[in-house]
Amino acid sequence: MKVADGVELSYVEGKAVLKGEFKDDKGEVIASLAGEVKAAYFVNPKLDEVIAKVASGEIDLIPGTDLEKPVVLQVLAALRAEINR
């Protein structure tokens, strides 16, 4: 995904990868920079919040019922497992 001119963000093997290229006036690359961070570091706390809200009923996709709760919790657990592998 393009973040800005010469800067790309991607998700590779559980890591968010940010790559940037710096060009001179002629358009030639004079420097490049790349950084990686485990996506789980940022995503896990938010997933924990959402899981807690679903479990408590604060997030209720079908108001007044608990029919969807087990399915939603399973989906969130699968998402967490995928991000953390």
ZIJO-V29640 format. One line per field, one symbol per residue. ss: DSSP state (2 for helix, 1 for strand, 0 for the rest). A space follows every 10 residues. Layout:
ss: ???
This chain:
ss: 0111001111 1100111111 1110000011 1111111122 2222222222 2222220000 0000000022 2222222222 22220
